[in-house]
Amino acid sequence: MNRRTLIASAVALLLAGGLSLNLASTPALALDELRIIAPAAPGGGWDQTARAMQEAVQSGGAVKAVTVENVPGAGGTVGLAQLAGQEQGKDNVLMVNGLVMVGAILTNKSAVTLENTTPIARLTGEYEVIVVPGSSELKTLADLVAKLKADPGAVAWGGGSAGGTDHILAGLVAKASGADVSKLNYVPFSGGGEALAAVMGGHVVAGISGYSEWEGQIKSGELRALGISAPERVAGIDIPTLKEQGVDVELANWRAIVAPPGLTDEQKQALLATVDAAVKSDSWKKVLAAKNWTDLYLPGDDFTKLVAAENVRVTEILKGIGLVQ
Amino acid sequence: MDVLASLLQGFATALTPMNLMWCLLGTTLGTAIGILPGIGPALTIALLLPITAKLDPTGAFIMFAGLYYGAMYGSSTTSILLNTPGESGSIITAVEGNVMAKNGRGAAALATAAIGSFVAGTLGTIAITFLAPLFVKLALLFGPAEYFALMVLAFTTVSALLGSSLPRGLTSLLLGLAIGLVGTDVLTGQPRLTFDILSLLRGIDIVVVAVGLFAVGEALYMASRPDMRAGEIVPIRGSIFMTADEWRRSWKPWLRGTALGFPFGALPAGGTEIPTFLSYFLEKRMSKKPEEFGKGAIEGVAGPEAANNAAVAGVLVPLLTLGLPTSATAAILLAAFEQYNLKPGPLLFSSSSTLVWGLIASLYIGNVMLLILNLPLAGLWVRLLSIPQPLLYGGILLFSTLGVYSLNNSTFDLVLLFLVGILGFLMRRYDFPVAPCIIGLILGRLAEAQFRRALTISQGDASVFFTHPLSLALLIIAALVFVGPLFYRWRAAKLQSVKAAG
């Protein structure tokens, strides 16, 4: 691992040396160092996003030293509190966040919200699948919806943590089907395959997860995918969308990058330019391909609007479920 | 996949230079801590957890498993030569082993312990290889209701077996349960017992509690005792090549010890101590010369030493296939899996097959390494005992602090570490066992989550625990385990009074 880091930094150095001539003509970014906060423990999605961003920024050579700092805890709200608190007004700090944080802020009753940040851009995302065990009598999404309408409590959903993306999708699907959301029977499991075992063992009726996590079991037929939460069919994934089956829900488990509050417009534009360059680098494209992440790059004001819209939608559904008062 | 094909794959993983190095490091370190009294595998792995957080999990687990096996090898050396067990699994070894050493047969005692450990370790690993995949099939039948019943079974045995006094064991267990409640509730996402402290929302890290209780607590306890060294090391005498007679007297106890140790290790809270005692008494009963026991009978070393190694192998089966820790070290290993976001259970074998089979293969290799490390080099290892205790425990304190800080870069964790450390010291000082606390912390969280999941799925109908056959069977066993000893004691008391009356 050490050797790999060494090679990576050597490559980065060479690139930096090679590119310095070109950079002289572009407006210089006054950044000696950049710190990217991953508000989660090493290894998870946010950490991987932060590290991919670190390499991408470094490969551009615009910033001399890019570091990643892990601040785990409470769905990222511990990191968020740090960003809005001690990092306030600093123009060399970024933090990764995502849809999960929108829910966590609500369920944890966090004093700091995403409004206390400077939104930079949405980066990537993943769509969710709804599955049943391969042996289930439910063959299509329509079967599941019918069961859900008849008795929402009879459909035990297995998925990730309470108030997380999986839970939100279950709520959105129940609502769109016209079922009573307050009777949603969602069973949260902690990560690492526990939910998968419960679905495969037939202990719950249906399961929800990011597609890539259960891809193997879906392909082998142990799980039957009833629908994917994408706006339209995803290339390479043979699963109908929820929308085309009459359930008007789309949801991406997006990951984004934000800056501390209290920045001037200039500072914000400089950070945006850094991220923009990183997202267009080969390094970033390679990571997207290698990790099978969907590119959902959405910079600037459009992202700010998205966050506001998601906040409304998530708040409404979590209130409906009863997780938030 | 075929077991043998998987195992071969595993050997391909385990035989890479890096993994061989981790295995060697684990076995060496294991032997060392096995020899040092007071420093056990649970403490050491807890200390290593934060340091290994960024390592490749396969390498880390190969090291941990080697360490766990190695501790059982090393502990016999201290038992035999110092008459102080290096680990609790070697308490009974000291009885015969130390007498043998004093009679000039120390080398033979060390040899039968090491070879017995090798035989048991290897047979135990073979048992893991073939039993684990069967367990995996069984484990998919386990839903939340069944898991909860399994936790109940684990609870009934844990507190009674892990300490000399039931109230103290229970206190420690309840303390662990209470600590486990702190944080975000798994089922509703609501904060509990967090006192509006943001850092407490993610719960109290098991690693912090483990390092605090085992390492910091133990170091403080050692520092509080003015006289730390006692006991006399008997120099090794005799030949390490056992005589034909010694071989003849050793091989059956090895096999019987293995047969006792493995199932006990796999049972909830079976642990390594009970099978060693059972093995000792079994050998004494089966011996043609029971009068030799207490005067240096080699069977009394061979049997228990095989039993404790086989028990360690047994512990790994429910840990890997069900995520069920049956010993304190296994509980720490479970925390290690959590650290890597891996969930031991039926799916571990398919989702992380490289890790699992690499780990199993490394156990075969580790056993060979340990035999080589322990048999000819026993004399060298004993010198470890001359390290001054203050340096040793000072080092432990330093490593725990560094390690825990590096986990989350959180000063809050450091404060927590030392608070738990003081708690650990007080528990040690007033003779409360610390292991039930850790087990309560881990099992409590799991049991609560599974209980509520089962009720959520059944929409509040509590009869699920009794209508699912597997769950019912487990609950009945738990009830028997709980009531059995009470009934036995009651009957024994009644017989006594009948005798007295007659």
Contacts between the chains, C-beta under 8 A, distances in Angstrom:
chain1	res1	chain2	res2	distance
A	1	B	55	7.9
A	1	B	56	7.1
A	41	B	341	7.8
A	41	B	408	7.4
A	42	B	53	6.8
A	42	B	54	6.3
A	43	B	340	6.9
A	43	B	341	5.6
A	44	B	341	6.9
A	69	B	409	7.2
A	70	B	408	7.1
A	70	B	409	7.0
A	71	B	408	7.8
A	71	B	409	7.6
A	72	B	202	6.5
A	72	B	408	5.8
A	73	B	198	7.4
A	73	B	199	6.5
A	73	B	201	5.9
A	73	B	202	3.7
A	73	B	408	7.7
A	74	B	184	6.4
A	74	B	198	6.7
A	74	B	201	3.5
A	74	B	202	5.3
A	75	B	184	7.9
A	77	B	198	7.2
A	77	B	201	7.1
A	78	B	198	5.5
A	78	B	199	6.6
A	78	B	201	6.9
A	78	B	202	7.0
A	81	B	198	5.8
A	103	B	189	8.0
A	104	B	189	7.8
A	107	B	184	8.0
A	107	B	189	4.0
A	107	B	190	6.9
A	108	B	184	7.2
A	108	B	189	7.6
A	108	B	191	6.4
A	108	B	201	6.1
A	109	B	191	7.7
A	153	B	459	5.0
A	154	B	459	7.9
A	156	B	456	6.9
A	156	B	457	4.4
A	161	B	186	7.2
A	161	B	189	6.8
A	162	B	185	7.6
A	162	B	186	6.9
A	162	B	187	6.0
A	162	B	188	5.5
A	162	B	189	3.6
A	163	B	189	4.2
A	185	B	456	6.4
A	185	B	457	7.4
A	185	B	459	6.7
A	186	B	456	7.8
A	187	B	144	7.6
A	187	B	187	7.9
A	187	B	453	5.0
A	187	B	456	5.0
A	187	B	457	5.9
A	188	B	186	6.1
A	188	B	187	5.8
A	188	B	189	7.7
A	188	B	453	8.0
A	189	B	453	7.5
A	190	B	186	6.5
A	190	B	343	7.5
A	190	B	449	7.5
A	191	B	341	5.9
A	191	B	343	7.2
A	192	B	341	5.3
A	192	B	342	5.6
A	192	B	343	3.4
A	193	B	343	5.0
A	193	B	345	6.7
A	193	B	347	4.3
A	193	B	348	7.4
A	193	B	351	5.7
A	194	B	343	5.2
A	194	B	345	6.9
A	196	B	347	5.9
A	197	B	139	7.9
A	197	B	140	6.6
A	197	B	345	5.8
A	197	B	346	5.8
A	197	B	347	5.2
A	198	B	143	6.5
A	198	B	144	7.2
A	200	B	140	6.5
A	200	B	347	7.8
A	201	B	140	4.8
A	201	B	141	6.6
A	201	B	142	7.1
A	201	B	143	5.9
A	202	B	143	8.0
A	203	B	143	3.2
A	203	B	144	6.4
A	203	B	457	6.7
A	204	B	457	6.3
A	323	B	188	6.5
A	323	B	189	5.9
A	323	B	190	7.9
